[in-house]
């Protein structure tokens, strides 16, 4: 079952679900003819879209809202904060083309501060699935819960079999104590590739697919911080406000010192292009990540020892 099929089934079973869009139908092209009056397209009016959704929620409906992530989270920010967040309404905000998935679009269309904006709103939670399979694992639970949620839509092909979804619980791949890689969303597959390369080179790795960044899995993150020599955060987001900031907040909160390598966009937008070219240009392919992690891990060790491990 794909995303559109799941929404169709959900609406036909419960007409209180309403699917809305701001002329962003890429993932839901066939829905209007299937769910009829339970589909609303407001046109390119993201603020109106969110306001209507809040009104519907106040009248007992369960709105599922679609728009480009950049315009949904920025243009309609005040409406999300005031109408949805303060009122704690069960509106689900689905942002498409977030992070590197924006591909060839320029800075105006690049949502690389969306996690920071949405997690900063009281009551609004954040779901960033690793791929389409991961998204489909989490959505049935998220769409039917009573909390407002921001969802980074992700239809990338899965490279693993994901475990059952639990709110606020990260997936853990491996149990290494040399390196812990923390990531979410688009770059999960690249982080997984980096893990394989590092392990082939004798470095033990655990990889956390965080899934929900709010609520965050504090327990598994803190275990990794205590157990591992190096903690790495990987994200297609600005360095400020995203996963690196979340980790830093947790380390300060629990008075834990850790060796941290943040891999993100540091106050700059990415060069537009096809996804694989964007990832390579910005330094986030599996081999590039493995090399950067390896260099950081052994930066304080002697050069002879490092040379034995430097064949990635």
Secondary structure, DSSP 8 states (H G I E B T S, - for coil): --HHHHHHHHHHH-TTEEEEESS--TT-TTHHHHHGGGEEE--S-HHHHHHHHHHHHHTT-EEEEEEEHHIIIIITHHHIIIIIITTT---EEEEESBGGGGTT--GGG-BSSHHHHHHTSTT-EEE--SSHHHHHHHHHHHHTSSS-EEEE------SS------TT--EEE---SSEEEEE-GGGHHHHHHHHHHHHHTT--EEEEE--EEES--HHHHHHHHHH-SEEEEEEEEESSSSHHHHHHHHHHHTT----EEEEEE-S-----S-HHHHHHHHT-SHHHHHHHHHHHHTTTS-HHHHHTT---
